Amino acid sequence: MAVAVSTRLKLLGGAYPTLCVALPLVVAGRSTLAQSNLSIRGTVVEVGSGLGVGGALVQAQSRGPSAANANTAKTDALGGFHLDDLAPGDYEVTYRKAGFETPSGEKTGEAAITLATGMPTPDLHLHLLQLGFLEGHVYDALGDPVAGAGVELVVPPRGTSRVVRTDVKGHFAFEELRPGIYLLWADDASLLGHASRYWEVNHLSAPAYFPGVSDRAQAVPIVLRPGSGRAGCDIHLPRSGEHSITGVVDDAGGVPASGATLQLKLADGVYMLQSSAEKQILSGEDGAFTFMNVPSGRWQVVAESAQGGRPLRGYFSAVVTDKDLDGVRIDLWQPFTLEGEVQWNGDVRPGPPPRIARVRAIPLDRPQDQTGLATPETSGRFRINGIYEGYYRIAAPLSTARYYLQAVLLGDREVTNASVYLSASSPPIRLIYSTGGGILRGTVQDGEGASVVLLPRDTEYGSFRAVRFTECDTAGRFELDSLRPGDYYALAVRGLDKEALADPSLVPDIAKLDRAEPIRVEPATIAVRNLQIVSWHDR
């Protein structure tokens, strides 16, 4: 569309004739020169409930030469929207609303679309996950509110967390939380960022998990569903006693270790994240040690020494509650190297085998920052250095190229996903990768952007590292290949909570979902399933 605009040019002699020129009409910052009145319509709905999200901001922005071509709308009460007066071209559609995020955890969702003259009006189905909150109070052993207490929100078992302080009334709150499973931990010491002063405080109350227990194994997990809030998550701190931890440190030869350095660390909570609340002493000539005035809580003793120029280290963990700990024995060990090899079985093609990104020895009886790492060489051999005697789990990629992880062997003993005691005399680790794994493919009804999750039904094998997942394409199709033969549960979800996949209790819970479909994966066989969306957090 164009309009005639009158303008005047000054000629020689001072005459001003009128000249009409056609200029493109500009309306609200958008040129109509290339307008074709194309539209995008759609709905924005909540993950889980499927209800429309009203008041969400949706924008279509041109990605071509005319990048200024854009339109914005807000969804109505049912989540519907229309973006009109758009020219042909490629667009990026973004959508957002305060208090929501995308299923993948972004504050703003994105979708790419192409408009062309004569094509049907696109109808988008977009999803936002409503965030929730947790709030409560911290009370000391006398039942009084604790001002300035440190409260930590923990995502088990990964250990990621957020920390807040209580106000003058002992109140705390965590906002904008994704659905998931959480633990709460609190300490009345009020020393966030000042761990070195921990021992200067008279602890009337002991640190505790919700609702008021010192042992993490007894903590009550809090399940937060999409858009839900949990008030009344009050933590009642138990009374703290002043206890002692007494024991002996022995060196690698079983001889009492004189002068060994021992550190007492609070094993839970914010102090573990901020250099820990540490108390350090030296063992006596007979290897004996005593930590005095230890508040109640979960503690770890780390002992270190040296022998022949090589470092020695040992660990001890315990929950201190209502009595002293006597007779503790800590054995010091020299670090050793764990040897290993990757073996490829089945239809091995010419050329070098696939590369394994990383093999890990994850400690189960000490901090996970002591995890040993190695990247196998092209020959398949690897060496994990700096390992100290203790319990570990060996972790490796579940699949690579056309191979799946068939077994993890310690010598001739299978230790796939199991706890294993490692020492300097342990035989080499062997990772067995094989071809001929199974394939699962199919479609999900209205499944564009949904995730398909495959969980082992064997709870001994079922862990986060044994779970496979993938996203559906625009037609809802999916495929998972190189699968370890066995029995699984398959389900299609929106708003996949990857943190919750690490919860050991997840597999039994998934079995209770009506649409969690049991599937048997056979070697070198394609299993086809058509799935329907399950609300991930309805469990």
N, C-alpha and C positions, 0 to 999 in steps of 0.2 A: 504494500500500500504506500502511496506517495501523496503529498499535498503540495499545492502551489504556494510558494513564498515570494512575496514582492520585495525586491531590493533595489537600491538606487545607486547608479554609477555616475560619478561626476565627470562630464565631458569638458573638452576645451571650450572656453567661452562661458562656462558656468552653468550649462544646461544640465538638468537631472532627469533623464528618461527613466521609465520604469521597466525592469527586466524580471520576467517570471522564470524561476528555476524549480525543478522537481527535486525534492529532498526526501529521504526515507523518514517515515514517522517513528519517533522514539517514544515509547510508552513505559514509564516506570523503569527506565534503564535498560529496556530490551528492544532491540531493533526488530521491526516487523518485516524487514526486507526478505528474510528467508523463512518466515513463519509458515507453517503448514497446519497449525492447530492440532498437532498431535498431543496425545495425553498418556499419562501413566496413572494407573489406579492401583489400589491394594488395601491391605489391612495389616496392622501391627497387633500381634497377640502376645499374651503372656505364655512363657514356657510353663508347662505343667497343667494349668487350668484351661488354657486355650481361649480365655476371655480377651476381649479387645482392650487395647491400651489407649485410653483417651488422652488427648493433650500431648502426644509425642510429636516432635518436630521432624518433618520429613523434607528433604531437599534433593532436587535433581540438578546436578551441575554438569554442563557440557565439558567433555574431555577433548574436543576437537579444536580447530582454529578459532571458532567463536566461543571461547571459554567463558565469555561473559553471559552466555545464554543459560539462565538458571531460573528455577521456580521453587517456591517454598510453600508448604502447607502444614497445618496441624491436624492430627487425627481427630475424628469426632468421638462421641461417647462410646461407639462400638469399635473404635480402632480404625475406621475407614478413612481413606484420603484420596484426593484427586490432584494431580499436577497437570495443568492444562497449558495450552499455547506454547508447545515445545516444537522446535524445528527438528528435522531429521538429523541423526548423528549418534555418537556414542555418549552415554551419560554414566555418571556415578551417582547412585542414589544413597544418601546417608540418612540415618534415623537415630534418634536419641531421646531420652527423657531422664530427668533427675530422679535418682532412686532406683534406676534400672541400669542394666548393662547387657551386652550380647551374651549368648551362651558360651562364647569363647573367652569372655572376660574383658572385652573392650567397652569403653564408655560410649563409643559411637559405632553403629553397625554400618556396613557398606555392602552395596550390591551393584554390579555392572549390568547395563542394559543398552541395547541398540534400538533406535527408532527409525523406521523407514515409512515413506508414504505408501499407503495402501495396506499396511500390515494391521492385524487386529490390535486393539488397545491392550498393552501388557497388564496383567493382573498379578501383583506381587503379594506374597505371603511372608511377612517378616516377623521375627521373634525377638522379644526382649525378656530378660530374666529379672524379676523384681527382687531387690535386695532386702535383707532383713536386719534385725538388731538383737542384741542381748544386753540386759542391764540387771543390776542387783546391788547389793551392799556387802561390805566386809565388816565382820564383827570380831572383836578380840575374844580371848578366853573368858572374860567377865561379861560378855554380851554387849559391850559398848561399841558403837561405830568407830572405825579406824580411819582417820583422816590421813591422806597422803600415802596410803598403802599402794604398793605396786601390784597390779593385776595383769596377768598375761593370758591371752587367748591363744591356745595351742591347737594346731591342726595335726592330729595324729595320723599315722606314725611318722610323717615327714619331719615334724618338729618346727615348721614355719610358724611364726607367731606375730601378734601385735600386743603392744603394752600401753596401758593407761594408768593414771593415778586416780585414787578416790578423792572426792571433794570433802569439805568439812563435815558432811553428814555421812561419810563413808560410802557414798554412792559412786558407781562407775557405769559406763555405757560404751558399747562398741556398735558403731553405725555402719551401714552399707556393707553388710556381710553376705557373701554368697551362700546359697544353701549348702549344707554339709554337716559334718560331725565335728564337734569341738570339745576341748577340755578347757576348764578355767583353773588357774593357779594364782594364789595370792600370798603375799608376805607383808607383815606389818612393819618391817624395818624402815620403809620409806627412804631407801637409799639408791633409787634408780640413778645409774651412772656413777655411783660412789661405792663400788663393791669393796674397796680396800678398808672402808670404815665398818664393815659388817660386824667385826668382832668388838667394836666399841659400844655396841648397842645392847642394852639389857632386854632380851627377848621375852616378854610376857607370854606371847603366843608363838606357836610354831607355824612355819609355812604349810599350806595345805591346798589340796585340790578340791574343787566343788564336789560335794557340799561341805566337806570338812575333814578330809582324810589325808594322812601324810604319804601313804603309799600310792603311787600312780596306778598300780594294778587295781586298786579299789575305787578309783575315781569314777564318777558317773558321767558318761558322755552326754552332750547336749546335741540333739538332732534339730537342725534348723531347716525348714522347708521354704520353698520360694515365697517371698513376700511376708513371711511370718516374723513375729517378734516374740522374744522370750523375756518377760519381766520376772522378777522374784528369784533370780539366780544368785541367791545369797550364799556367801562363803563364811562359815563359822570356824575360825581358827582355833585349833586345840591348844591347851595349855602347854607351854614349852618348859621342859625340864633342863637342867644343866648336867649333862652326862659326860662320860669319858669313853674314849676308844683306846684300848691298850693291846699291844701285840708285839711281834718280832718280825724282822726282815731278814731273810736268808738270801745269800748270793747264789750264783748259778751252780756252785758246787755243794750247796746245802749248808754252808758255813754262815753263822750270824754275820750280817753286814754292818760293820761299824761305820758311822758317819754318812749313812745314806740319807739323801734328801727326801722328805715326805711332805706332800701337800694335801691338805684336806680341802675338798671342793664341794660346794653345794651342787648336787647333781641335777637339780631341776630349776626351772624358772629363769627370770631375767638375769640372774647373776651368772648363769651358764652362758648366756648370750653376751654378756658384758664383762669378759675376763674372769668371771666367777669370783665368789667370795672365798678367798684362799687363806689358809693358815699354814705356815711352813715351819717345820722343825727338823732336827737331825736325830738319827737313831744313835743309841749309846754304844759303848764298846761291845756289849753282848747282843747288839742288833735290836734291843728293845726300844719301844717308843710309846708315848702316851700323849693323846690330845685331850686337854682339859676344857671344861666349860663349853661343851658342844651342844648347841640347841637341838631340839627335836627337828627331824627332817630326813631327807634322803641324801646321803653323803657318799662321796667317793674319795678314797685315798690313792694317790699316785706316788709310787716310790721309784727313785732313780739313783743310780750309782754308776761306777765304771769298773772294768776289770780288764787288765791287759790293754788299756787304751780303747776298749770297745764299750759303748753305753749299755747299761742294764736297766730294765724297767719292769715294774710289776703293778698290779691293780687290786683293789678291794672295794666293793660297794655294799652298802647296807642302809636300812632304814632305822634311824634312832628314834625310839618312842618313849618308853617309860623306864628304861634301865640302861646301865652301862654295858658296853661291848668289851668283853675280855677275851683273851686267847686268840686274837686275830693273827693269822700268819700270811705274810706276803712273800711269795717267791719271785726273785728277780731273774729275768731271762735275757740272754743276748738276742739281738735281732738276727733273723735268718732270711734266706731267700727261698721262696717257694717256686719250684720249677713247674713248668706246664707245657702242654702241647695241644694244638688244634688238629683234629683228624677229620678228613673228609671221606665219607662213604657214599656209595651209590653211583649214579651216572656222572662220573667226574669227566668234565670236558677238557680238551687240550688247553694248554696255557696255564698261567698262574691261578691259583684258587682265589676266591674272594677274600677280602681283608676283614678281620674282626676289629671293630673300632676300639673296644676296651674290655678288659677282664678285671673284675674287682673282687677283693677279699674283704668282706664287710664284717667288722667285729661286732659280736653280739653281747659282750660282757665289758665293754668300755666305750668311750666316746667314738662316734662314727667319723670324727676327723682323723682317726687312726686307720681309715680304710686304705688298703694297699691297692695300687693301680698298675696295670701293665697293658701295653699294646703289642700284640703278637707280631713277629717278623713275618716276612713272606714265606719262610719255611714252616710257619705255624708255631714255632717255639716262642715261649715267653717266660719272663722272670719277674716275680713280684717281690721287690726288695723291702727291707725294713719291717718284716713281719715279726710280731712277738707272740709267744706261745699263748694260746687261748682258743675260744670258740668263735667260729666264723661261718659265713655263708658265702659260697662262690657264686657270683652273678656274671652272666654273659648275655649278649643279644639273643633273643629268641629265634631270630631268623636272619638270613642274609642271602641276597640273590635268590637262588632256587633251593637253598638248604634251610632246614630247621634244626634247632638244638634238640638232639635225641636224648643225650644223657651227659651228666657231669660225673666223672669218675675220680675217686681218690684211690690210686692204685687200681684194684679190681672192684672196689666197692662203689656203688652208685650213691651219690650225695646230691642229686638234683634238688635244688631248693631246700636242702636240709641243713641243720646245724651240724658242724663238723669241728672236731678238736684238731688244731694244727700245731705241730712242733717241728723242731729242726730235723727230726727223724721221719717226718711224714713223707710218703711216696709222692711222686709227681701227680699233678692234676691233669686229666685228659678231658677235653671238650670234644664230644662226638657230634658232628654235624652230618646230616644225611639228606639225600634227595628223596623224592617220592612222597613228600608231604601232601596232605589233603588240601582241598580248595572249598571255600564256602562262598557262594555268590547268590544274588537274588535281588529283589526290589523291596522298597518300603513304601507303603501307601502314603501319599502326600509327604514323601521323605526328603525333598530337596533340602540340603544342609543338615540333615539329621545324622547322628552317629550310630554305628552298629558296633556293639560290644560283644566280645566272645570271652566267656569266663570258664576256666576248667571246673568241672564238677568235683574233681578230686581236691578236697580241701588241703591236703598235704602239698599238692602242687599249686593250688590256687593262691596266688599272691599278685601284687601289682605287676611284678616282672613277668608273670605268666599270662597276663591279660592282653588280648589283642583288640584293637579298635580301628575303625576307619570311618570316613565321611561319605555320605551318598552324593552322587552327582545330581545335576539339575532334574534328571528324570527319576530320581530315587533309587538308582542302581548302586550296588556295592559289590566288592570282591575282596576276600582275604585269602592269600595263598601261602604256601610253604608252612602249613599248619602241622603241629605235632599231633599224630593220631591219638584219639582219645575221646572222652565224653565231655561235652561243653553245654553251657547255657548261652543262647543268643538272644539279644534284645535290641530294639531300635529306640533311641532316646533323643530328646532335645535337651540342651543344657547339660551336657556330660560333665559330671563332677569327677575329674581325674584324681583329685586328692582322695575322694572316698573309695576309689578303686584299691587304695592301699590298706583299707580297713580289713583285718583278717576275718571279720564276721560277715563280710559282704556276700560271699558265695551262698551261704544258707539263706540270707535274706532275699537274694535274687530268685532263688528257687520258689519263693512264695508268691512272686509276681505272676499274675494270671497269664501275661503275654510273654513271659520268659520261656523261650522254646528250647527244650532239650534236643541236642543234636549230637550224633555220633560221626566223628570225622575218621574216615578210613584212609589208609595209605593210597596215594596216587588216585584218589577218587574225588569227583566234584559233587558236593552236596548243594542242592538248590532249595532256598527257602524264601518265602514271601512273608515279610514281617509287618506288624503294625506298631505305631508309636506307643511307647510306655512312658509314663511320667517317672523320670529318674528318681525323684525324691519322695514318691509314694511308697515308702517302705518303713 
